[in-house]
Amino acid sequence: MSKLRFSISMSVDGYMAGPGQSREDPLGKRGLELHEWVFKLRSWNEAHGREGGGGDPVDERFAEAWSAGSGAYIMGRNMFGPIRGAWDGAEPWNGWWGDDPPYHTPVFVLTHHAREPVEMEGGTTFHFVTGGIEDALEQARAAAGSKPVSIGGGASTIQQYLRAGLVDEMLLHVVPVLLGGGERLFDDLGGGPEGFECVELVSSAAVTHYTYARK
């Protein structure tokens, strides 16, 4: 059975998004600072059709392994976009990422409102799942085959899978930023995630990478 994992950049004080998230500012105030280490990397620029990249090899290793290794993704509806309630058929929202999203695999979006799959460029197809987190995981595993399934976010979706004891691996990329507010990754868990051990800890000048695996 394929593993379920997530990879999240977060601040030293535990936030994965800043305060004041909106359609115009989806990561909240200063939220982009959490991902500046990625924007410097060759693998990130290549995935987005850009030239350049000169980040630390340590950071490059994590970014390359992650982008190449996932067979399917799961995300919450809030991660997919700011639309609430029933889907607007006249002006359909197809995500934040343009015509060629960076996933290049099937993506399963948790929602209370049914919608037909949306096929995008580059191999990304968004499937909308109304049956809950275990239904989404079952479909994602069927699509991923032997490859891992990755939770793309947001915090609420990750927390649901942690509370259910379904996460096998956590990659936490901690940047030296203090946001002081926003969306905290490990809230609402009744004391924090249990049953994990740190199996790797490495750092560059820009970010510290913690890999936790279920015992």
C-alpha angles and dihedrals in degrees: 000000000000119000124250114223144154136209117204136173111218141171125253088256092054105260123138093186133024128241122280100040113186143154088270094044108029095172094047129231110340091353093130089065088073091065104039090104088061096047090063095057127105093222092054093048092047091050089054096045095253134127126234137044131165107168128141116290089233091059091043091056092057094044094048095047092049099047093045099041108057120097096187140356136223123202140167122249091250088058091051093053150311096269115121131195122004118005116260107237093189094057106021117199112221101179138279096282108075126233095323109044116196096244101080090188135074113296121202114207119201111225143147092223122072120232136169116256117273116219115206135182122282097035099296116136120176114216118191115220122197097173099082137251099312092049090051091049093050091052093044092051091050089053095043098051109188094348122097123265113231128207106222095192167194117206096252092054093048090048092053092055092045092051089050091052092237101124116102101179138020125196111193118189106194117196123196094252129118111208098174093207146017131083113350118206101215101041122121095027100115095246103344137289114319134200099039133118129197107248098173136021120179133153143200127192090269107041144006117229120212120186116196124186129190110258 
